[in-house]
Amino acid sequence: MQFCDSGKALMPGIGRERDHEMTIRPSDRKAIVATELSNRLFFRLYQCANMMHKTGTRVLVDYRVTTQQWAVLGALSRRSVVNGMTVGELARFLMVSRQNLAGVLTRLETLRYIERVRDHADGRSRRIRLTDEGRVLWEDEITPKIFDYYDQALANFSIDDRVETLHYLNKLLDNLKTLEEGNGS
């Protein structure tokens, strides 16, 4: 949305032949600007996610690991889940559906980076955990490459920039979780 000197908004694309002017109250102007900024912000997040997927997958191409698989391996590498996680726990942690996770887990299992083991507390249930090969791959080979990737992707970000970005992304994530809960999902 562009504004002319008189405080009127120029509405591109209406009538196709010329921009139309309409008077905008100051309070409405603020709402229009907020909407435009929101649109740009969400589109930029979309672009960043796509670029992260594209460039991140290239970093681990030698290991045949995608960014989705990288997220699963990272989740399973945490000390707090050394005995593994159920598919449901993993899906909730990664904020993906069980259906989207199923194919990723199958590919990682085929690569022998993860395994499904019987849950000691509930013999009917299975837990997903890193294999020894998966843990060595994660700790010795992939993690250094990921840290180099982070350094390159966050070049020119100060520590304060990183803290602020994380702060605002956490606020956005909290709002999105609230929206998800409101939809009964």
VEXVEXMAR-586551 format. One record per residue: residue number from 1; residue in three letters; x, y, z of N, C-alpha, C in turn. Coordinates in steps of 0.05 Angstrom, whole numbers, plus 5000, padded with zeros to 4 digits. Layout:
<rs>
(NUM; 'ALA'; (X; Y; Z); (X; Y; Z); (X; Y; Z))
...
</rs>
This chain:
<rs>
(1; 'MET'; (5017; 4977; 5000); (5000; 5000; 5000); (5018; 5025; 5000))
(2; 'GLN'; (5014; 5042; 4981); (5029; 5067; 4980); (5010; 5090; 4987))
(3; 'PHE'; (5021; 5110; 5000); (5006; 5133; 5008); (5016; 5158; 4992))
(4; 'CYS'; (4997; 5174; 4983); (5005; 5199; 4970); (5008; 5221; 4991))
(5; 'ASP'; (5018; 5244; 4984); (5023; 5266; 5003); (4998; 5274; 5018))
(6; 'SER'; (4975; 5271; 5007); (4950; 5281; 5020); (4941; 5261; 5042))
(7; 'GLY'; (4955; 5239; 5045); (4946; 5219; 5065); (4926; 5199; 5054))
(8; 'LYS'; (4923; 5200; 5028); (4905; 5181; 5015); (4921; 5157; 5006))
(9; 'ALA'; (4908; 5134; 5007); (4921; 5109; 5000); (4917; 5105; 4970))
(10; 'LEU'; (4938; 5096; 4957); (4936; 5088; 4929); (4931; 5058; 4928))
(11; 'MET'; (4909; 5051; 4915); (4901; 5023; 4914); (4909; 5011; 4887))
(12; 'PRO'; (4932; 4998; 4884); (4941; 4988; 4858); (4923; 4965; 4850))
(13; 'GLY'; (4919; 4964; 4823); (4905; 4941; 4812); (4875; 4944; 4810))
(14; 'ILE'; (4864; 4964; 4823); (4835; 4967; 4822); (4828; 4981; 4796))
(15; 'GLY'; (4811; 4969; 4779); (4804; 4981; 4754); (4825; 4977; 4732))
(16; 'ARG'; (4848; 4967; 4739); (4870; 4960; 4722); (4882; 4983; 4706))
(17; 'GLU'; (4866; 5004; 4700); (4877; 5025; 4683); (4892; 5046; 4699))
(18; 'ARG'; (4884; 5051; 4724); (4897; 5071; 4741); (4893; 5064; 4770))
(19; 'ASP'; (4910; 5076; 4787); (4907; 5072; 4815); (4884; 5091; 4825))
(20; 'HIS'; (4868; 5081; 4843); (4847; 5097; 4854); (4855; 5107; 4882))
(21; 'GLU'; (4847; 5131; 4888); (4853; 5142; 4914); (4829; 5140; 4932))
(22; 'MET'; (4834; 5135; 4957); (4812; 5135; 4977); (4823; 5148; 5002))
(23; 'THR'; (4806; 5162; 5017); (4815; 5175; 5041); (4816; 5154; 5063))
(24; 'ILE'; (4838; 5155; 5078); (4843; 5136; 5100); (4846; 5151; 5125))
(25; 'ARG'; (4830; 5144; 5146); (4833; 5157; 5172); (4860; 5148; 5184))
(26; 'PRO'; (4872; 5164; 5201); (4898; 5157; 5214); (4897; 5129; 5228))
(27; 'SER'; (4875; 5123; 5241); (4873; 5097; 5255); (4872; 5074; 5235))
(28; 'ASP'; (4858; 5079; 5212); (4857; 5058; 5192); (4884; 5055; 5178))
(29; 'ARG'; (4898; 5078; 5175); (4925; 5077; 5162); (4943; 5059; 5178))
(30; 'LYS'; (4942; 5061; 5204); (4959; 5044; 5222); (4952; 5015; 5218))
(31; 'ALA'; (4926; 5009; 5216); (4917; 4981; 5211); (4927; 4971; 5184))
(32; 'ILE'; (4925; 4988; 5164); (4934; 4980; 5137); (4964; 4974; 5137))
(33; 'VAL'; (4979; 4992; 5150); (5008; 4988; 5152); (5014; 4962; 5167))
(34; 'ALA'; (5000; 4957; 5189); (5005; 4933; 5205); (4999; 4908; 5188))
(35; 'THR'; (4977; 4909; 5172); (4970; 4886; 5155); (4991; 4882; 5134))
(36; 'GLU'; (5001; 4903; 5122); (5022; 4900; 5101); (5047; 4889; 5113))
(37; 'LEU'; (5055; 4899; 5137); (5079; 4888; 5150); (5075; 4859; 5157))
(38; 'SER'; (5052; 4852; 5167); (5046; 4824; 5173); (5049; 4806; 5149))
(39; 'ASN'; (5038; 4815; 5127); (5040; 4800; 5102); (5069; 4797; 5094))
(40; 'ARG'; (5085; 4818; 5095); (5113; 4816; 5088); (5128; 4797; 5107))
(41; 'LEU'; (5122; 4799; 5133); (5135; 4782; 5153); (5129; 4753; 5148))
(42; 'PHE'; (5104; 4745; 5144); (5098; 4717; 5139); (5109; 4707; 5113))
(43; 'PHE'; (5109; 4724; 5093); (5121; 4716; 5067); (5151; 4712; 5071))
(44; 'ARG'; (5164; 4730; 5086); (5193; 4727; 5091); (5199; 4701; 5106))
(45; 'LEU'; (5182; 4694; 5126); (5186; 4669; 5141); (5183; 4646; 5122))
(46; 'TYR'; (5164; 4647; 5104); (5160; 4626; 5084); (5185; 4623; 5066))
(47; 'GLN'; (5196; 4646; 5057); (5220; 4645; 5041); (5244; 4634; 5056))
(48; 'CYS'; (5247; 4643; 5081); (5269; 4633; 5098); (5266; 4602; 5102))
(49; 'ALA'; (5242; 4593; 5108); (5238; 4564; 5112); (5246; 4549; 5086))
(50; 'ASN'; (5238; 4559; 5063); (5245; 4546; 5038); (5275; 4546; 5033))
(51; 'MET'; (5287; 4569; 5038); (5316; 4570; 5034); (5332; 4553; 5054))
(52; 'MET'; (5322; 4552; 5079); (5335; 4535; 5099); (5333; 4506; 5090))
(53; 'HIS'; (5310; 4498; 5080); (5307; 4470; 5071); (5326; 4465; 5048))
(54; 'LYS'; (5327; 4483; 5029); (5344; 4479; 5005); (5373; 4479; 5012))
(55; 'THR'; (5383; 4499; 5026); (5411; 4502; 5032); (5420; 4482; 5054))
(56; 'GLY'; (5402; 4477; 5073); (5409; 4457; 5094); (5411; 4429; 5084))
(57; 'THR'; (5394; 4422; 5065); (5395; 4395; 5053); (5422; 4392; 5038))
(58; 'ARG'; (5430; 4413; 5025); (5456; 4412; 5010); (5479; 4406; 5028))
(59; 'VAL'; (5478; 4417; 5053); (5500; 4414; 5072); (5504; 4384; 5079))
(60; 'LEU'; (5481; 4369; 5080); (5483; 4341; 5089); (5478; 4321; 5066))
(61; 'VAL'; (5481; 4331; 5041); (5475; 4313; 5018); (5493; 4288; 5018))
(62; 'ASP'; (5517; 4290; 5027); (5535; 4267; 5028); (5525; 4245; 5046))
(63; 'TYR'; (5508; 4252; 5065); (5497; 4233; 5084); (5469; 4224; 5077))
(64; 'ARG'; (5459; 4235; 5055); (5431; 4230; 5046); (5411; 4237; 5067))
(65; 'VAL'; (5416; 4259; 5081); (5399; 4269; 5102); (5387; 4296; 5094))
(66; 'THR'; (5360; 4298; 5096); (5346; 4323; 5090); (5343; 4339; 5116))
(67; 'THR'; (5333; 4363; 5113); (5329; 4380; 5137); (5308; 4368; 5156))
(68; 'GLN'; (5287; 4354; 5144); (5267; 4341; 5161); (5280; 4318; 5177))
(69; 'GLN'; (5297; 4303; 5164); (5311; 4281; 5177); (5331; 4292; 5198))
(70; 'TRP'; (5344; 4314; 5191); (5363; 4327; 5209); (5348; 4335; 5235))
(71; 'ALA'; (5323; 4345; 5233); (5308; 4353; 5256); (5301; 4329; 5274))
(72; 'VAL'; (5295; 4306; 5261); (5289; 4282; 5276); (5314; 4272; 5290))
(73; 'LEU'; (5336; 4270; 5276); (5361; 4261; 5288); (5369; 4279; 5311))
(74; 'GLY'; (5366; 4306; 5308); (5372; 4324; 5329); (5354; 4320; 5354))
(75; 'ALA'; (5328; 4316; 5348); (5309; 4311; 5371); (5317; 4286; 5386))
(76; 'LEU'; (5325; 4265; 5371); (5331; 4239; 5384); (5359; 4239; 5397))
(77; 'SER'; (5375; 4259; 5391); (5403; 4260; 5401); (5404; 4272; 5429))
(78; 'ARG'; (5382; 4284; 5438); (5382; 4297; 5464); (5385; 4277; 5487))
(79; 'ARG'; (5400; 4285; 5507); (5406; 4267; 5530); (5380; 4258; 5544))
(80; 'SER'; (5361; 4276; 5544); (5336; 4270; 5559); (5319; 4248; 5546))
(81; 'VAL'; (5326; 4240; 5521); (5311; 4220; 5507); (5329; 4197; 5498))
(82; 'VAL'; (5349; 4191; 5513); (5368; 4170; 5505); (5354; 4143; 5501))
(83; 'ASN'; (5332; 4139; 5515); (5317; 4114; 5511); (5296; 4116; 5489))
(84; 'GLY'; (5296; 4139; 5475); (5279; 4142; 5452); (5253; 4157; 5459))
(85; 'MET'; (5237; 4160; 5438); (5211; 4174; 5441); (5190; 4158; 5425))
(86; 'THR'; (5166; 4160; 5434); (5144; 4148; 5417); (5141; 4165; 5393))
(87; 'VAL'; (5127; 4155; 5373); (5122; 4171; 5349); (5105; 4195; 5356))
(88; 'GLY'; (5086; 4192; 5374); (5069; 4214; 5383); (5085; 4236; 5397))
(89; 'GLU'; (5103; 4228; 5415); (5120; 4247; 5429); (5138; 4262; 5409))
(90; 'LEU'; (5149; 4248; 5390); (5167; 4260; 5370); (5151; 4279; 5353))
(91; 'ALA'; (5127; 4271; 5344); (5110; 4289; 5328); (5103; 4314; 5343))
(92; 'ARG'; (5096; 4312; 5368); (5089; 4336; 5384); (5114; 4354; 5388))
(93; 'PHE'; (5137; 4342; 5393); (5161; 4358; 5397); (5168; 4373; 5371))
(94; 'LEU'; (5166; 4360; 5348); (5173; 4373; 5323); (5150; 4389; 5311))
(95; 'MET'; (5126; 4386; 5323); (5102; 4401; 5314); (5095; 4393; 5285))
(96; 'VAL'; (5095; 4367; 5280); (5087; 4357; 5254); (5066; 4335; 5259))
(97; 'SER'; (5053; 4327; 5238); (5033; 4305; 5241); (5048; 4278; 5241))
(98; 'ARG'; (5035; 4259; 5253); (5046; 4232; 5253); (5049; 4222; 5224))
(99; 'GLN'; (5030; 4229; 5207); (5031; 4220; 5179); (5056; 4232; 5165))
(100; 'ASN'; (5062; 4257; 5170); (5085; 4270; 5157); (5111; 4258; 5168))
(101; 'LEU'; (5110; 4249; 5193); (5134; 4238; 5205); (5139; 4209; 5196))
(102; 'ALA'; (5119; 4195; 5189); (5121; 4166; 5183); (5142; 4161; 5160))
(103; 'GLY'; (5140; 4176; 5139); (5159; 4172; 5116); (5187; 4179; 5123))
(104; 'VAL'; (5190; 4200; 5139); (5217; 4209; 5148); (5230; 4187; 5165))
(105; 'LEU'; (5214; 4176; 5183); (5224; 4154; 5201); (5231; 4129; 5185))
(106; 'THR'; (5215; 4123; 5165); (5221; 4099; 5149); (5247; 4103; 5134))
(107; 'ARG'; (5252; 4126; 5123); (5277; 4131; 5108); (5301; 4130; 5127))
(108; 'LEU'; (5298; 4141; 5151); (5320; 4141; 5170); (5326; 4112; 5180))
(109; 'GLU'; (5304; 4097; 5182); (5307; 4069; 5190); (5321; 4053; 5168))
(110; 'THR'; (5315; 4058; 5143); (5327; 4045; 5121); (5357; 4052; 5120))
(111; 'LEU'; (5364; 4076; 5127); (5392; 4085; 5128); (5407; 4074; 5153))
(112; 'ARG'; (5392; 4061; 5171); (5401; 4050; 5196); (5411; 4071; 5215))
(113; 'TYR'; (5399; 4095; 5214); (5406; 4116; 5233); (5388; 4116; 5257))
(114; 'ILE'; (5364; 4104; 5255); (5346; 4101; 5277); (5335; 4073; 5278))
(115; 'GLU'; (5323; 4066; 5301); (5311; 4039; 5304); (5286; 4042; 5321))
(116; 'ARG'; (5268; 4023; 5317); (5243; 4022; 5334); (5248; 3999; 5354))
(117; 'VAL'; (5245; 4006; 5379); (5249; 3986; 5400); (5225; 3985; 5418))
(118; 'ARG'; (5221; 3962; 5431); (5199; 3958; 5449); (5203; 3976; 5473))
(119; 'ASP'; (5181; 3989; 5481); (5181; 4006; 5505); (5181; 3988; 5530))
(120; 'HIS'; (5201; 3992; 5547); (5204; 3975; 5571); (5180; 3978; 5590))
(121; 'ALA'; (5168; 4003; 5591); (5145; 4007; 5609); (5119; 3996; 5598))
(122; 'ASP'; (5117; 3996; 5571); (5093; 3986; 5558); (5101; 3970; 5534))
(123; 'GLY'; (5102; 3944; 5538); (5112; 3926; 5517); (5097; 3927; 5490))
(124; 'ARG'; (5073; 3938; 5491); (5058; 3941; 5466); (5067; 3965; 5449))
(125; 'SER'; (5080; 3984; 5462); (5088; 4008; 5449); (5117; 4007; 5439))
(126; 'ARG'; (5123; 4022; 5418); (5150; 4023; 5407); (5161; 4051; 5411))
(127; 'ARG'; (5187; 4052; 5415); (5201; 4078; 5418); (5221; 4080; 5395))
(128; 'ILE'; (5225; 4104; 5386); (5244; 4110; 5364); (5269; 4121; 5378))
(129; 'ARG'; (5292; 4110; 5371); (5317; 4120; 5382); (5339; 4118; 5361))
(130; 'LEU'; (5361; 4133; 5366); (5384; 4132; 5348); (5397; 4104; 5351))
(131; 'THR'; (5407; 4094; 5329); (5424; 4070; 5330); (5452; 4080; 5338))
(132; 'ASP'; (5470; 4061; 5343); (5498; 4069; 5348); (5509; 4084; 5324))
(133; 'GLU'; (5503; 4073; 5300); (5512; 4086; 5275); (5500; 4114; 5273))
(134; 'GLY'; (5475; 4117; 5280); (5462; 4144; 5279); (5474; 4163; 5298))
(135; 'ARG'; (5480; 4154; 5322); (5492; 4172; 5342); (5520; 4181; 5334))
(136; 'VAL'; (5536; 4162; 5323); (5563; 4170; 5314); (5560; 4189; 5291))
(137; 'LEU'; (5542; 4184; 5272); (5538; 4202; 5250); (5530; 4230; 5260))
(138; 'TRP'; (5511; 4231; 5279); (5502; 4257; 5289); (5525; 4271; 5304))
(139; 'GLU'; (5538; 4258; 5322); (5557; 4271; 5340); (5583; 4278; 5325))
(140; 'ASP'; (5593; 4260; 5309); (5620; 4263; 5298); (5620; 4275; 5270))
(141; 'GLU'; (5599; 4271; 5255); (5600; 4280; 5227); (5581; 4303; 5220))
(142; 'ILE'; (5556; 4299; 5228); (5536; 4319; 5220); (5537; 4344; 5237))
(143; 'THR'; (5539; 4342; 5263); (5538; 4365; 5280); (5559; 4387; 5273))
(144; 'PRO'; (5584; 4380; 5267); (5603; 4401; 5259); (5594; 4415; 5233))
(145; 'LYS'; (5583; 4400; 5215); (5574; 4413; 5190); (5550; 4431; 5195))
(146; 'ILE'; (5532; 4423; 5213); (5509; 4439; 5219); (5518; 4465; 5233))
(147; 'PHE'; (5537; 4463; 5251); (5547; 4487; 5265); (5560; 4506; 5245))
(148; 'ASP'; (5574; 4496; 5226); (5586; 4513; 5205); (5564; 4526; 5189))
(149; 'TYR'; (5543; 4511; 5183); (5520; 4522; 5168); (5507; 4545; 5184))
(150; 'TYR'; (5503; 4540; 5210); (5491; 4561; 5227); (5508; 4586; 5226))
(151; 'ASP'; (5535; 4583; 5228); (5552; 4606; 5227); (5549; 4622; 5201))
(152; 'GLN'; (5547; 4608; 5179); (5544; 4621; 5153); (5517; 4634; 5150))
(153; 'ALA'; (5496; 4619; 5159); (5469; 4630; 5156); (5464; 4654; 5174))
(154; 'LEU'; (5478; 4655; 5197); (5474; 4677; 5216); (5497; 4696; 5215))
(155; 'ALA'; (5512; 4696; 5193); (5534; 4716; 5190); (5522; 4744; 5193))
(156; 'ASN'; (5537; 4761; 5207); (5528; 4789; 5212); (5506; 4791; 5233))
(157; 'PHE'; (5499; 4769; 5246); (5480; 4770; 5268); (5497; 4771; 5294))
(158; 'SER'; (5494; 4792; 5309); (5508; 4793; 5335); (5494; 4774; 5354))
(159; 'ILE'; (5506; 4770; 5378); (5493; 4754; 5398); (5466; 4767; 5405))
(160; 'ASP'; (5465; 4793; 5408); (5440; 4807; 5414); (5419; 4803; 5392))
(161; 'ASP'; (5428; 4804; 5367); (5410; 4799; 5345); (5397; 4771; 5347))
(162; 'ARG'; (5414; 4752; 5353); (5404; 4724; 5355); (5384; 4721; 5379))
(163; 'VAL'; (5391; 4734; 5401); (5373; 4733; 5424); (5346; 4746; 5417))
(164; 'GLU'; (5347; 4769; 5405); (5322; 4783; 5398); (5306; 4767; 5377))
(165; 'THR'; (5319; 4756; 5357); (5305; 4740; 5337); (5292; 4716; 5350))
(166; 'LEU'; (5306; 4703; 5367); (5294; 4680; 5381); (5271; 4688; 5398))
(167; 'HIS'; (5273; 4711; 5412); (5252; 4721; 5429); (5226; 4725; 5412))
(168; 'TYR'; (5229; 4738; 5389); (5205; 4744; 5373); (5194; 4719; 5359))
(169; 'LEU'; (5212; 4701; 5352); (5202; 4676; 5340); (5187; 4659; 5361))
(170; 'ASN'; (5197; 4660; 5386); (5182; 4646; 5407); (5155; 4658; 5412))
(171; 'LYS'; (5153; 4685; 5411); (5127; 4698; 5414); (5108; 4690; 5392))
(172; 'LEU'; (5118; 4689; 5367); (5102; 4681; 5345); (5093; 4652; 5348))
(173; 'LEU'; (5112; 4635; 5356); (5105; 4606; 5360); (5084; 4603; 5381))
(174; 'ASP'; (5086; 4618; 5402); (5065; 4616; 5423); (5038; 4624; 5412))
(175; 'ASN'; (5037; 4645; 5396); (5011; 4654; 5384); (5001; 4633; 5365))
(176; 'LEU'; (5018; 4620; 5349); (5010; 4600; 5330); (4999; 4575; 5345))
(177; 'LYS'; (5012; 4569; 5368); (5002; 4546; 5384); (4974; 4552; 5395))
(178; 'THR'; (4970; 4577; 5403); (4944; 4585; 5413); (4923; 4582; 5390))
(179; 'LEU'; (4930; 4590; 5366); (4912; 4587; 5343); (4906; 4557; 5339))
(180; 'GLU'; (4926; 4540; 5341); (4923; 4512; 5336); (4904; 4500; 5357))
(181; 'GLU'; (4908; 4508; 5382); (4891; 4498; 5404); (4862; 4507; 5400))
(182; 'GLY'; (4859; 4531; 5390); (4832; 4542; 5386); (4817; 4527; 5364))
(183; 'ASN'; (4831; 4514; 5346); (4819; 4498; 5325); (4813; 4470; 5333))
(184; 'GLY'; (4818; 4463; 5358); (4813; 4436; 5368); (4831; 4415; 5357))
(185; 'SER'; (4854; 4423; 5346); (4873; 4404; 5335); (4893; 4395; 5355))
</rs>
